[in-house]
Structure formats: C-alpha cells, structure tokens
Amino acid sequence: MFIRKAIRFGTDAGGIEKILRLLQSVSQIIAFQSYNKRDVAFWMHLRKHFSLGRRYLRFFRFLDYFTKAIACLDAASGWEDIVLGVLKWTFLGLYMQLESLTILDAMGVWHAHWADAYMLHANKFWFYSLSLSILSGAIGLLRPNKKRTGTPTETARNRSVLVRRLVVDVFDLVIPGSVTGWIATGPLFVGLSSVMSTTLSMQDVWERL
C-alpha cells in the first residue's frame, strides 16, 4: 500500500513539484553552508534548475487560482469572505501570473530588463496572499464554526489540518518576506523555512492521493 501510494506521489504533478521544492531548498542550504566557491556555484546552479522545473509544472496555475477567487466571490456572504477568500486567491494568482511572464528570462532564453521588477512585485503579492491565509487560519482556530457537523474524531482531524496549513503559511511567509526585504533574514534561514513548509505540505498531497 505504501509503495503504491509513494509511486502515485512520485508521478503526480503536485507530488513532483513538492519533491523539486524540497531539493531546491536543500541545495540552497548546502550552498550557503559551503566554503568552497566552486561548491557554492555548483549547488546554486542545481537550485536554479530545480526551481525552473517547478515553474514549468505550475506555468498555468494562475488560472486555477483566479477561478478559485471567482468561486469565492460567488459564494461570499460578507466582507470577511471577500477579504480572506477572494483577495487571497487573487493575490496568489497575480503572483503566479507574474512569475509565468518571466519564465523565458529565468531560462536564459530571452533577457527582459523588467523581469526582476516583475518578480519583486510577484513576491509582494505572494506575501499578501500568505498574510491573508494566516489570518484566515487563525480566525478558524480561534473562532470555530458552530455549523460544523461530524464526529469528535473528524473535528480533531480538521483542526489538525488547519494548524498544519497555518504553520506552513508562516514558514512560507519568510520566502517572499526575504525577497521584498520586509523580513530581515538570510538565505540559510530561508532555505530551512522552505524545507519545513515543504515537508509539512507534502502531507496534503499524500492524503489526497
């Protein structure tokens, strides 16, 4: 059973993206723990290719996020749903869209003088989206929905998932926060945060398969 699920994980687009993200993060950690310039260059080059591999897989992901934003808007029953749902997915979609627009520059095929500026703004949108997601998760934990039904076991499981995703968002926030300069940290800590968030978020993909 485990082997079959591991195979499905390794051949699923979401699973592959998580594996590449973990390898990218580990490469960054090793690079900034190395003292030899050749080793640093090697691991950073490897990190770049793992990152590119992930970007190929999610090139059109922004369409999915914009669709989720529209669905949230249709189902919104108040300002809270609009702010925490619609804006979260819209910001995430904008992040992915701007990232996709710069992929030729990242590949080294066509240099765009605006690529760095686009990626800076993309990371700002990602930061906004994660901040709203963290706020939404915190509200969900502090103010449970009284309409929820289910056994105590299901309630505990749902709460556990909510806590895990909240922790993932907090770790992920370090990445765009570092790029934008809004969170003062170094590349080593960014790599460690990415490893933590990736390892935890892998469980969502695993449970889905």
Secondary structure, 3 states (H helix, E strand, C coil): CHHHHHHHHHHCHHHHHHHHHHHHHHHHHHHCCCCCHHHHHHHHHHHHHHHHHHHHHCCCHHHHHHHHHHHHHHHCCCHHHHHHHHHHHHHHHHHHHHHHHCHHHHHCCCCCCCHHHHHHHHHHHHHHHHHHHHHHHHHHHHCCCCCCCCCHHHHHHHHHHHHHHHHHHHHHHHHHHHHHCCCCCCHHHHHHHHHHHHHHHHHHHHHHC
